[in-house]
Amino acid sequence: MNTMPQITNLRLLFSTATNHPNPSFFLSSFKPNSLLKFNNKFPTKLHKSPSSSSSSSYPFFTCLSSSRKPHRYNSKSFNPNRRISTGNTSSLKQSDNKEESGLSSKKMELEMEDPKKAGMAAGFNKKRAEGRDKSSRPKDLKLKVRRLNPVNTISYVQVLGTGMDTQDTSPSVLLFFDKQRFIFNAGEGLQRFCTEHKIKLSKIDHIFLSRVCSETAGGLPGLLLTLAGTGEEGISVNVWGPSDFKYLVDAMKSFIPNAAMVHSRCFGTLDKNPEKLHDQLKLIDDEVVKISAILLRPNCPETQGHKEDDFSLKSSDVSVLYICELPEIRGKFDLEKARSLGLRPGPKYRELQEGISVKSDLKDIMVHPDDVLGPSVPGPIVLLVDCPTLSHFQELLLSTSALDTFYGETPNKRVNCVIHLSPALIVNSSDYQKWMSRFHGAEHIIAGHQMKNVEIPILQSSARVAARLNYLCPQFFPAPGYWSLENLKSSMPPVINEDTDLKTISAENLLKFHLRPLAQLGLDRSNVPKTVGPTEIINDLLLEIPEISDASQQVGQLWKVDQNTIKEEPWLNSQSGVPSCLEDITRENVEIVLLGTGSSQPSKYRNVSSIFINLFSKGSVLLDCGEGTLGQLKRRFGIEGADNAVKGLKCIWISHIHADHHTGLARILALRRDLLKRVPHDPLIVIGPRQLKRFLDAYQRLEDLDMQFLDCRHTTDSKNSFQDSNLFTKGSQMQSQWKRPNSPVDMTLVSPIINNLKEVLKDAGLDDVISFPVVHCPQAFGVVLKGRGKIGNNGEIINGWKIVYSGDTRPCPELIKAAQGATVLIHEATFEDALVEEAIARNHSTTEEAIGVGNSAGAYRIILTHFSQRYPKIPVFDETYMHKTCIAFDMMSVNFADLHVLPRVLPYLKLLFKNEMVVDEADDVDNVATAAA
């Protein structure tokens, strides 16, 4: 018989209740009768393992960071009726002191017995839940003012390769000066990429968009929110975009509380005057750099999957060519000439070097800079070109007057570097390459989507973790779905015709082109990360943890054990062990793919929230859609597989308006629109909170998203009377947020969408999608997905499977009610048990609380997710209560045919991360959030 791996080198706190007068005290948190008293159908006791007896103690252990104080398991650690009115730390401590010194046991007992008098099932931050806490107040974020340094400036352009491996977003380009930073395009994944490579986004002064669409601006909301939360006062930046960029700003204001953080700078017009479109627009002109823009309007009326009226144009149809010119370097100062012109050494020498004419000290003449300075050296020039379609390129050819000065063998201004963001289809065309050849001597960096980059992971830290997890347990962690380079080489034409004299190079992550100092002018590959393949990663793993080889074999054996042994598991509530809905389940029924398992903002190892419910031939459903969801889909299923997954989406459900749960939505919808634009199809149904509709309506002024919106309130189960729960008592602030009398709903518009949803669910083999309110922020929801039932062998009706997703929440009665008998409960566990007060203040849950909810609801399996980014790889947890629970990782794929094995893998995961259970802050990256929003 296989034994579990022996785990060493962990900091463990072992404790026992042997000497306690009431041993069950230590597990009272998980007894449903002390957790909540809302439903007398809840089980009345926790099932104990065969090794325990009625008189035995309850051993437990918790993995602790060396910097953390041991957590004291007392009545406060999970008091379901503690009520915290604010998120202020001092008030939390005052509350603790009152409980310890002045609160009578009788009063405490009353609060435990009567949840209605306590106000809620578990302590929560009422102001935060109602949107009245300090974090929702607007800030007046001021722009940074930097002292420029035009002399001896270090400068370069650098490719930030977001999207290059998954082709889901436009690459970004950094223009670096020692006192200023400029970024061109902020697609999804930019923040995560910069975090991995320690590029400090807090230093950014300006962001420029080459187009205003999800491909180029999908990462902008998350980036602005992160900057706003940096330091005491927050940081803001200038964001530049063509024409109606203001529509994107208006859309972001629907969920960004600090509207002042968006300092938008729109340029150009959308009229039909071609002269104005082809003008070179000067945006920035200081002693360090001059940045100009040329607008490219497509001459074809059909772009972006929708047709435009002849007299209208959306800013997402307009692309921009940016010209970055550094000032000339003045010639060497000729001391002898200065003396001959009657100048004495002193400040006038400096003035002449700065281009200022001065009066001679000994002669009655004016001395000009050209009199004493040698020939000037022209400043370097960089062009960034984004031609998304051939139609845009035709418009570029018409911009002759604006670009003439850069053309030819002896141009007035010589271009040193051209960075092409255009796709391979455009760059490969002979006309485009002919245009490129007009910039004599320029280095061309091809940064558009190229197939050769597909197998080179952009996010190497997460790719390393994924490879290690795949080695240990390929059943739950399949290999990434990248295309193979060998297949691509035979199917893709070369990017550049080899017969041309063009100086070209394919863009790579962190590739630089130096501009200053002049002696270093040119390409620099020294910062390009070395590509490490899976074989090297696994070899390193075996050297680090030799016993992982045996562990991998033991994990494989779990699938070979007779499934009947599962019925012996003592912790299952049902007598038969495996729920009846899982009998005869196949691998083609349902699979849960966890695309993002972190909170607040993307990190090196975990992306933000997104769960893909794969129904295989019947389609799929997406639960939450944080930034980078599309990229994660492509890493999991491959480029083509992800496209098929997006085309097969039946609906998308969003839990609440916080940015880490929905800012990947526009990119998914835009891709689906493009993939299906020539195929008859219905708009995709998006279910979400009311505030999300405001964002989507505003965003669709930029580009059509081909969707229908349905408020979560219209998908609640009236039989459960969610609106009448104590969360939403009449006259309360929460009730007013839930159902406002001044916002009537036109059911004539809603009813057709509801009918469409019913048809969509029927096609997907689903009985229902039910939203229910939870305690986090205004209009926060969880969701129930119910699979279709079936007829058993004896003619009995067997209910279908049931997936429940908590969204972000404190433990609450509505969640437990909705999760009754769930096949899988996916529950947020943002904080470790020792941080229960922080969880209360921020209206999140701890690991212990999440498991307590699942136990009370009788869930068969519990998957914990949404971990604070303070736990970069594996969160801190108490293994005692993990017997039907597992911790989620990005790309984890849980097929329902494997649910019986799920908890058994956890000890092996701890072995894999045994050297990383304690957070090494020295290895952490700059500006990673230490607490979830």
N, C-alpha and C positions, 0 to 999 in steps of 0.2 A: 504493500500500500504506500502511495506517495505521501510524503510529509511536506508540510508547509515550509518555506524557506526560513532559515534562521536569520533574523534581522539584527545587525549589530550597529554599534556607533550611533545610536539614537539617544537623545536626551529624553528620558522617560521619567514621569512622576507616577510612582505606584502608591496607591492608597487603598485602604480597605475599611469596611464599616464594621469590623468584628467587634470593636469596643463601643460602638455607638448604641445608645438605648433603642434606637429604632433603625435597624439596618435598611429597611425599604426607603428610608429618607433619601438615600443617595439616588434612587431611581424614581422618586416621586414626580420628577419633571415629566416623565414619559407615561405615567399612569393617566389614561384618559380622564378618569374622574377627578384628577387634580389639574389636568391641563385645561379642559373646558367642560362645562356642564350645560351643553346645549342640546344634546341628543342622547336619550337614554338607550339608544341602540348601540352606542359605542361599547367595545369590550371593556371589561372592568379590571383587567390585570394584564400585565406584560408576561408573555410566555417566556419561561426560563429554559436554559439549555439543560440537557439531561445530566450534565455534571453538577448542576446546582441542586440544592435541596431547600426545603422550607426554612431550615435554620441556618443556612449558609449565608455568608456575606456576598456582596456584589463587588468583585474586583473591577477596577477600571484604570486606564492609563491615558495620558494625554501627551502628545509630542509638543515640546516647548522650545521656543527660541531662547538662547542664552540671555538675550536682552529683555526678556519679558518676565514679569513676576508670576510665580505659580498661581494658577486660578483656584480660588477657594470655592469649592462646591457647597453653597449654602442655599438658603431659601430664596436668596435674591437672584441666583444665577438663572433661574427660569420661573419667575413669578408671573403667571399669566394675567394678573390683574394690576400689575404696577403701571401707573400712568405717569408719563413724563410729559410735561406741558411744553417744554422747549428743548432745543438741541444744545443749550449752553452747558459747557462742562461744569462750571461752578454750580449751576442749579442741580445737575445730576449728583454732584457730591453732597450738596445740601440735602437732597432727597435721601441719599444713602444714610447720612448722619441721623436724619429724623427716624428712619426705620430702625436703626441700630439702638438709638437711645430713648426716643420718646413715644414710639408707636406701640400700643399695647397689643399683646398677642390676640386679644379678643377682636380688636379692630382688624388685624391682619387676617384672622380667620373669617371675618365677615366679608372682606374683600375677595378672598378665595372662593367663598361660597356663592357670592352674588355678583356675577360679572356686570350686570346692568348698572349696579351702584358704582362699580369701579369704572365704568365707561367703555371698556373694551375687554376683549379676551386676553390680550397681552399688552404690556406697556408699549406705548407708541408716542410719537411726537405729533400732537394734534395740529400744531401750527404748520408743520411741514406737510401733513396730509391734506390740509386745507389750502396750501399754497401761500401761507402768510409768514413763513419763517424768514430768517435773515438772508438766506441765500437767494431768495427770489426778488429781493429788492434791487432796483437798477443801480448800476455803478456808472459814474461819469469817468470813463476810461480815457486818459489823455494819451496823445501820441508821444512817442519818444523823440527827444531832440538830441541829436548827436553832434559833436564837434568833428567836422570833417578833417581829413588829413590828405591833401592832394599831393604832398611831397613824399617820396619814398614809399608809395603805396604798394601793398601786396594785393594782387588781383588775379582772379581766374574764374572761368566758368566750369561748372561740374554737373555731370548728369546724375540725377537722383532717380534710380531706375524703377520707380514704382510702376507696377503693371507690366513690366517687360516680360516676366515669366508667365503671366496669366492673360495678358492682352485684355484686361478688363478696364484699364484706365490709362490716361496719357502720362508719359514720363514727365517728371518735373526737372527743371534746370535751375541751379543756384548760380547767381552772379555774386561773387564774393569780393569785398573790399575789407581792409582791416578795421574800418569804422562803420561800414554799411553792408547790409545784406539785401539781396533782391531774389525772389523766387518767382519763376514762371510756371504757372499751372499748379494746382493743389488738388490732384485727384485722390481718390480713396487710397489709403495705405501710406500716404506721405508721412503722417505723424508717426506711424509704427516703424517705417523705414528709418526715419531720422532718430528715433529712440534707439533702435538697434545699433546705429553707427555713430551715436553720440554727437549728432549734429544739433546744436542748440537752436531750436526754433524761437526761443525768446529773444534772439539777436536779430530776427527778421524785421526790416523796416517797411518793405513794400512787397505785395504779391500781385502779379500780373496774370491775367487769364487770356489765353490765345483764342478761346471760345467760351461762351457762357452756357455750359451744359453739364450733365452729370459726369461725363468722362473727364473733364478738366477741373471741375469744381466740387466733386463729391466729397473731398476731404476738408473742404473749407469750414463747414459748421463746427466740426469737432476740433479743428485747429484753433479757431477763434475762441471756443469755450475753454480750451486748455490755457491759452494765453491770458484770458480774462481771469483765470483762477491762479495765475502765477504771482507769487508775492502778495504783499498786503493790499496793494492798490490795483493789481492787474496790469496787463499790457495790451495795447491795441496796435494795429498796423493799418497802413493804407492798402486798400484792395482796389485794383484797377481792372476795368473790363469795358468792352464795347457797348455803346448805346444803352440798351435796356437791362444792363446789369443790375439796375435798381430793383427790378422785379425779383431777382434772386435774393437781394438784401431784404426786401419786404417779406419774402417767403420765410427766410431764416428768423425774422423777428417774431414769427408766430410761436417759436419754441425757445428762442434765445432770450432770457430775461433781461440781459444787459445790452439793450439795443444800441447803446452808445459805443459799444466795442467795434461796430462795423463802420469804419470810415471809408465809404465807397467813393470811387472816382470814376465816373462814367465819361467816355469820350466818343466822339464821332456821332453821326446822325444816321437815321434810317430813311432819308428821303432818296429820291431816284436821281439826284444830280450826280453824274459820274465823276465830275471834277472834285467834289467834296469827298467822295469815297476814295479817290486815288491820292488825295493830299497826304503829305507826311505830317502827322500830328505830333508836335513836341509835347512830351509829358513831363519829363524831368530834365533840367539843365542846370547843373551846378559845377563846382570846380573839380568834382570827382568823375562824373559821368553824365552823358546826355542820352536819354532814352526817348525814341520816337516810335510811332506806330503808323502802319498803313493798313487800312481796312480792306478786306477782300470779301466782296459780296458775290455769291454764286449767281450766274446768269441763267440758271435753270430753275424754273418755278417749283420743282419737286425736290425737296431735300428733307432729311431727317424723318422720313416716313410720313409726311403730310404735305399737302399742297397749299401754297400761299397765294393769296390774291395778288394781282399784278401791282397793286398799290400798297402792299403791306410787306413787312419783313421783320422776322423775329431775330433777336440778337444771337440766338443759338445757331442761326444760319450764317452769321458773319464770323469770319476768322480774322486773325490779326497777324501781320508780320512785324516783329519788333526789331528795331535797330539800336544797338548799344554802342556808343562811341566814347572812347576815353580821350581826354584832352591830349594835345601834342606835348612831347617832352622838349622843353627849350634846350637850345644848344649850350655848349660850354662857355662860361664867362671868360672873356679875354682880358686879363688884368693889364697887359701892356697897352691895349687900345684904350682902356678906361683912363689910365694915367695920361696918355697922350692927349686925351680930350679934356684934361684939366679936372679930373675927379679925384678927390682924396678918399682913402679907405674909410668906410663907415656905412651908415644905414642906406645911403643912396645906391650902393652896390646891390643890396638886397631888393630894393624897389625895382631896379632894372631887371633883376632876375625874375621878378613877379610880373613883368610886362608893363611897368609904369615908367614913363619918361621923366627925367629929372634935369635940373639946371646945373651946368658945370660950375665947379667951385672957383676955377681960375680963369675961365673964358666966358664971354658973354654969348653962350650958345646953349641950346637944349640938346641933351643927349638922349637918344631913343634906344630901346632894347636891341633893335637890329644892329646898332652901331657897335655894340660890345659883345653880342652873343653870337656863337656859331650857328650853323644851320639847325633848325628844329627837326626833331624826329616825329613823324605823324603818330598819333595815338592809335592803338589797336581798335579794330571794329569787329563786332560779332553780330550776326543776324540769326534770329530764331524764326523759322518758317513753319507754319501750320496750314497745309492745304488738304483738308479732309476728303475732298472730291476733285475729280477732274474739272468740274465746273468752277471750283475755287481757283484752280490753277490757270484756267483761261482768263480769269479776272486778274490774276497776278501778272500775266503777260501784258495786260493793258496798263499796268502801273509803271510804264516806261519812264515817265518824267520824274517820278519820285526815286527811281533806282538807277537812272542813267549815270549818275556820278560815281557809281560803284562798278560799272561794267568796263570791259576792255582790258588790253594788255598794259596800258598806262592810264589807269583811272585817276580821277581827281582825288578819290579816297579809296584806298585799298582795303578790301575786306580780308581779315585774317582767318576767320572761322565762321562757318555756316552750320547751324544745328537744325536738322530737318526732323520735325515732329510728324511729318506726313506719313501715311501708311505705305507699305511696300508696293501696293498696287499703283500708287501715284509715282513713287520714286523710281520704279522699274520702267516707267514709260520713257520712250526715246525723247519725246518733247521736253519732259522734265529734266532729263539728264543734259540735254542741249542747253537748257536755261542755266543749269548749274555751272556749265563750262564757261559761262560769261564772267564768272568771278575768278579771274586769273590768279593762280597762286594760293587760293583759299583752301583751307582744310575743311572737308565736309564730314560732319559727324551724323551718321544715320541713326536716329533715335526713335523712329516709328516702330510699330509692331513688326517684329521679324520672328519667323518660326525658329531660328537658330537659338534664340534666347529662352525658349519654352522650358527646356529641361534644366535651366540654371536657376536654382531658387533665389529669389530676391531676399527673402527673410530666412537667413541661414540658421539662426538660433532655433526658430520653431521647426525648421526642416530637420535639424539634428535631433530634436526631441521626438518628432514624428517617426524618424527612422529607428530610433531606439525602442519606441513603443511598438512599432511594427514587428521588430525582431522578437520582442517578448510575447506579443499576443496579436498575430495578424488577423485573427477573427474579429476583434473589436477595433483594430487599428490597421485597416488595409493600406497597402502601399499607395503613395500619391499617384494620381492618374495623369501624370505628364505624358505627352506624346514622346515617342522615341526619336532621337535625332537621326537615326539611320533611315527611318521612313520618311522623314522630312527632306533629307538631302536629295532624294530621288524625285520628290513631288514639287519642290519649290524652285523657281528660277533664281539665279544669282541676283543680289540686290542691285549691283552696279555692273553694267556691261564692261567686261574686261578690256575691250578694245579702246576705251576712252582713256584720256590722260588725267582724269579727275583724281585728286588726292582724297580718298575716302577711307573711313574707318567705321565699323559698326560700334554703336554705343555700348558701353558696359557700365555696370554699377560703379559709381564714384570715379568714372573717367574724368580727368581734368584737361583743360586747355589753359595754360598760363598766359596771362596778359601783361603782368608786371611782376617783378622787374623785367626789363626788356631782354636781359641776357637769358632768361628762362622761357622766352616766348615759344609756345608749341605744346604738343601733347605730353601728358604725364599719366602713365598707367600704374604708378607705384602704389596708389591707394585702392586699386581694383581688388576686391576680395578674391582669395584663392578658392576655387571650386573644390569642395570636398564631397565625394560621392558616398553612397550608402555603405559600401564595403569598408572604407576608411573609418566611417563613424562606428560601425559595429566592431571593427578591430580594436578601436580605442575603448569601446564599452567592455569588451572581454578582458582587456588589460586592467581596466578600472574595477570591474566587478566580475571576477572569474566565475562565480557561482550562478551568474545570470544564464549561462548556457543550459545548466540543468533545470533552472526555473522555467526557461522557455519550453523545454520538453514536457515538464510537469503541467504547464498551462495547456499544452496541446492535448494531454491526456484527459483533461476535464471534459472535453467533448466526446470522449470515447466511453465514459462511464455510463452505465445504464441509467436512463432518465428516471426510472422508477425509484432510484435512491433519493430523488428529490423529495419524495413524499415523506421521508423520514425527518425532514428538517423541522425541528420543534418550534421554530418561531413563526411558522405560517399559521394564519388564522383559520384557513379552511382545512377540513380534515383530509381532503385529498391532496393537499399540497399545491399542485399546479392548478391555476384557475381553469375552469372549464372552457373559457374562450381560447385558451392556448392549446387545447387538445387538437391534434392533427394539424397544427399550424405548419405552414411551409415557409421556405426562405423567400418566397415571392409575395408574401402578404404585406408586411409593414416593417419599416426600419427607421430608427431614429438616428439622424446624423447631426451631431453637435458641432456646428460650424464655428461658433464663438462662445467661450465659456468664462470670459473675464468681465469685469464691471468698469464703469466710469470712462475709460479710454483705452485704446489698443496698447498692448505692451509687446515686448519681445516674444513672449511665449503664448499669450492668449489674446485672441481678438475679442471684440465686444459681442453682445448677445445676438445669437441667431440659431434657430433649430429647424432643420429640414426634415419633414416627415415624408419619407419615401414610400409611396403606395405602388411603386413599380408600374405595371402596365396601366394602372388606373390613374396615374398622375402623382401629384405631390401637393403638400401644403407647407407654407413657411410661417413659422411662429417667431415674430420679431425679426428685424432686418437691420442690424447695426452696420456701421461703415465697414466696408471690406467684405461684405457677405458674398458678393459675386466672385471676388478673388478666391475666397475660401471654397466656394463651389467648384471652381476650376482646378484648385489644388487637389480637391477630393476626387472629382470625376473626370478630370482632363478637360481640354478646351471644348471638344465636341460633345463630351458627356454632359458638361455643364450647360451648354446651349440647349441640349435636349431636355435637361431638367427644368430650365427656365421656361421652355415652350410648354412643358407639361404641367406647370403650376395651375392649380384649381382655385386657390385663393391665398391671400397673405393676411395674417392677423398680427396686429401691433398692440402691445400691452399698454403703453403709456407714452407720453410725449417727450420723455427725456432722450437726448440726442443719441446715446449709446444703444438705443433700441430701434431706431428707425432711419438714420441718415444714409443707410445703404439702399433705401427703398427706390429712390428715383433711378439709380443705376440699373437695378433689376428690371424695373418697368420699361425703361428706355431700350434695354437690350431685347426684351420680349417683343416690344413694338417693332423693332427692326427685323427680328427673326421671322415674324409672322406677317409682315406688311403686304406680302403677295399671296397670303393664304387666308381664306375665309375663317374668321374667328370672332369670338365675343370679347369685349373688354374684360380685363382681370378684375375680380372683386377684391377690394382692400377693406378689411374690417379694422377699425381703430377708434381711438378716442376722438371727441369732437374737435380738439385743437389740431389734430392731424389733417383734417379736411381743409382748414385754413391754409396750412402749409402747401398742400397739394394743389389747391385752387390757385394760389399765387404762383406756384412753380410752373403750372401748365401755361402760363403766359409766356414762358420761355420755350418749352418744348412739350409736345403732346405726349402724355404718359399712357394713353389708351387704357384707362381704368375706370371702375365705378367704385364709389366710396359708400360704405355702410357703417354707421355709428355702432360702437360696441353695445350701446344701450338697446339697440334693436335686435340683438342676438342673445339677450338674457332669457333665462327660463322663468316665465311668470309663475310657474307652479311652485318654484322655490321662494318666491316673494323676496327676492334680493333687495328690491327697493325699500321694503318695509323693515329691514333688519335694523339692529341698534346702531349700525354704522351710519344710517341715514334717517335718524329720527326726525320727525317733523319740526321744522324751524331751526335745525342745526346748520352750521356752516357747511358741513359735509353734504347735507341734503340739498342745499342750494347749489353746490357744485355738481351734484348728481343730476338734478332736474330743475332747470331754471324756467320759471313761468314766462319770462320775457324772450325765450328762444323756442317758439313753437316749431313743430316738425310737420312738414307737408307730407302726409302719408301717401298722397298720390304719386309722389316721387320715390318714396321709400319702398312701397309695396312691390313694384316691378323688380327692384334689385333683390328684395327678399325672395321673390319667386325664382329669380335667376340663381340665387344661392342654393335654393332647394334642389334645383336641377343639377347644379354643379356637384353638390354633395352626393346626390344619387349616383351620378356617373363615377364618382371617386370611391364608391362603396362605403360612404359614411352616412350614419344616421343623423348626426347633428353636430353643430359647432355652437357651444354655449359659452357666453362670456359671463363673468361674475365679478363684482367689485372687490377690490382688496385695499389694504391700508398702506399707501406709500405717498402718493401725491394726488391732487385732484384728477379725477377721471383715470384712475389706474385700475387695471383689470387682470384677472387670470382667465384661463380658458379650458374647456373640456372638449376633447375630440372623441366621438363615439363611433366605433366601427359597427358595421352591420351585423346583426345576429344571424344565427343559423339554426337549422333543425338537427337535433342529435340523432344518434342511431336508433334510439327508442321512441323517436317522435317528439321528444321534449324540446322546448324552445331554449336555446342557449344564447344569452346576451353576448353582444360583440365586445371586443376589447375596448379599453377606455384609457386615454392618455390625458393627464391633467398637468397643465403648466401654470406655475404660480405667478409668473411675471415677477416684479419687484414688490415685496410686501413684508410686513410683520405677520406673525401667526395671527389668524383671525378666523372667526366661526364660519364665514362664507367659504373660505378655502377648504376647511375640513369637511363642510357639508358637500361641496362640489366634488371632493376627492374620495368620497365614500366608495370603497371597493375598487379603486383605480387599479388597472393593470400596471401602469407606470405613473408615478408622480415625479415630475421634473420640478424641483424646488430650488429657489435661490438660497445660497448659503454664503452670503457676502463676507461674514466675519467669523472668526474662531470663537469658541465659547467664552474665552476670557474677556472678550470685548463686547459683552452683551449690552453695556450701557451705550456704547457707540452705535450698536445696531438699533437700539431704541431711538437714539437721537436722530438717526438718519432713516428710520423706518425701513430697515432691512432685517434679515434673520441671521441667526447664528447656525452653525452646523447642528448643534443639539436641538435647537428649536425646529429646524426643518425636518429632522428625523422624527421628532415628537409629533409633528403634524401628520406625517406619513403613517406612523404607528396608530395614532388616534383614528385616522380614516380607514385603517385596514388595507392600505395599499400593498400590493404584492411586491413591487420593486420601487426603490427611491433612487433617483439620480440627482446628485447635488451639482449645482452649477453657479455661474455669476459670482466668481470669487474675486475678492478685492485684489488689486494689482500689487498689494504688499506681499502676496504669496506668488512669486513669479512662476513656479513650476508645479508645486504640490501644496495644497493648503494644510494647515494644522487641523487635526481632527482627533476625536476620541474613538478609538477602534472598538470599544465595548459595544456600541450601539449600531455598528455598521453591518450587522449580519444579513440585512436584505438591501443594503445600500451600496452605491458605488460613486466614485468621484469622476466628474466629467473632465475630459481633455478635448482640446480642439481636434477636429477630424474623427473623433470617436464615433463609431457606427455600431449601433445596438440593434441587431435583428431580433424580432420577437421570438424566433426559433431558438435564440441563445439566452433568453432572459433567465433561465434556470441557473446558468453558469455565472451570471454577472457579478454577484457579491464575492464569489470565490476568487476572483482575479485581484481583488484589492490588496491582499498581502504581498502579491508579487509586484504590484505597482509600487508599494512602499519599498520593496527591495531595490527596484530600479532607481528610485530617487533617494536611497538611504543616505547618501552624502549631501543631499540638498534639502532635507527636511527643515533645517534651520536656515532662515533667510540670511544670505551673505550680502549685507548691504554694500560692501565694497564692489561686488559684482553687479550691483543694480545700476540702472542707467539714470541719467539726469532727468529730472522733471517727471518721473513716473509717479502717478498719484498714489498717495499713501492711504487714501480713503475713497470709497466709492461715492459718487454723487447721489 
